[in-house]
């Protein structure tokens, strides 16, 4: 049975577009923000260095990403433009996770993935533990006049894994027990 580690918060954030990216480290109502007008994108907010310590040789079963976010209004249908995991700085991997849902006007976590979702790629313990592992976030305003401020308060990730050879070690005590039972019959 896979074990969870997390949710862990990031220790590093960067963006050429979003103000105060480091405000994504905790759920404290201090936001990383980006205002956009018309039909346009926020650009990328990149968060990483989640401080995981997945044991060497572990098998990764799933990754859950949670983003606490809001929009200043619903004009122009503000929504995800791109939500992607990353193994190295600036390089997205796996599936596009963006949802078609409009961002709410009050803080709420959006969840991407489950305890059994690998998001279209494979993962090693070293990749998860790396300071470059993280998520890339971008919002978009689809239409309308005026502007919308996108706000991200917190990002957290939970990783589900089994140690060693994916659970086969759990069967070894049964085999040893069977061998002991056979030996006692002799």
N, C-alpha and C positions, 0 to 999 in steps of 0.2 A: 504494500500500500504506500503510495507516494506521501512524503512528508512536505509540509510547507515551510519556507523560510521567508519571513516578511510579515506584513508589508514593510519594505524599506524605503526611505526617502532619499533623494539625490544629495550629493555633496558638491556637485559642479553643475553650473548652468551657463549657457552663453547664447547670444543672439546679436545680430547686427540690426535687428528690427524692433524687438521687444524691449521695453524699459524694465529695469531692475529684474533680470532673469533669476537672480538668487532668491527672490521672494517665493520661489516654488518649493523651497526646502521643507516647509512645515505649513500645516493648516492653521493660519493665524490671522486671516483676513488682511494680510499684506500681499499685494498682487504684483505679478509681472503683467504689464499691459501693452496693448498695441491698438491704436485707433486707425481705422480705415474708412474711406469714403467711396461711394459708388459701388460698382462691382469689382472688388479687388481682394487680394490675399494679404494676410498678416506677415508673411515671411516665416521663417523657421525659428522656433524656440527649441533648443537642444538641451536636454538634461541627462546627466550621467553620474557615474561614481556612486552607485547605490550601496556599496559596502557589503556585498554578499560574500559569504564564506562557505560556498557549497563544497562538500568534501570531494577530494580528488577521486576520479573514476565514477562519480555519480551519474545517473541517467536522468536527464531533464524530461519531465512529462508535460509541463504546462507553465505558462507565464500569464499572470493577470496584471494588467496595467490599469491604474485608476487615476483619473485626472479631475481635480476639483476646479471647475471653471464656471464662468458666467459671461453674459454679454450685457452691455448697457441698455440695449433695446432689442426688439425682434424685427425692426425695419431692415429689409434686405435679406431676411432669412439667414442670420449668422450661423454657420455650422463648421464642422471639420472640413478642412481642405485636404489635410494629410496627417495621419497618425502612423508612424512607422518605428519599429525597433531598430537599434543599431548595435553592431558589434565593435565598430571602430569610429573614431570621430568623423562626423560629417558624411557617413556612408550608410544609407538606409538598406535594410535587408528584409526579406520575407514579404508577407502579404501587406497590402494597404488596408489599414484598420479603420479609416474614416467612416463615421456614421452619417447618415442623412438627416439626423435629428437637429432641430434648431437648438442652439445653446440657450439655457434658461437665463432669466434675468436675476436670479438669486443663486448663490453658491450651491452646487450639487456635484457629486462625483459621477463621472461617466466611466463605465467599466468596459474594457476591451479584453476579451479572452476569458478562458476558464482554466481550471486546474489540469485540463488535458489538451490545451491549445498551444501549439508550437509556432503559430503564425507563419506557416509556409517555409520554414527553414529548420535546420538541425542546430542543436546547441550543445556545447561542452561546458563542464564546470569552469574551465579556465576562461571561456568567453563571458560567462555570467559574472564571474568574480572580477573581471577586468574593470579598471576605472573608466574605460571607454564604453562599456555596456550601458545602454539607456534607451531613450525614446526621443523622437523628433516630432514636434507638434506644430501644426499650422492651421489657422482658421481662415474662413472666407466669407465675404459678404456678397451675395449673389446678385442683388439689384437694388434699385431704389435710390432716392435722393437722401441727402444727409450723411451721417457717419455713425459708426458703431465702435465702441471700445470693447475689445476682447480682453478678458482678465483670467489669468491662471493663478490660483492660490497655492495649490499643492499637487505634487505628482508622487505616486507611490507604486511600487511593484512587489508582487509576491511570486516566488518561484516554487513549483512543486517538483520533487525529485525523489529518487530512491538511491540509496548508497550502493557503491560497489558495482556488481554486475547486473543491476536492474532487478534485484529481488531474488535471484537464484540462491543467494547465500541463506535466505530464509528457509530453504528446503534442506540444507545440509544437516541441521540437527535431527530432522526426521530420518534421514538416511543413516546417521550414526545410531540413532535409537533403534532402527530396524536391525542393524548389524549387532547391537548388544543383545536384543531379544533373540536373534538366531543363535548367538553364541551360548546363551543361557540354556537353550534347549538341548545342547549336545551333552 
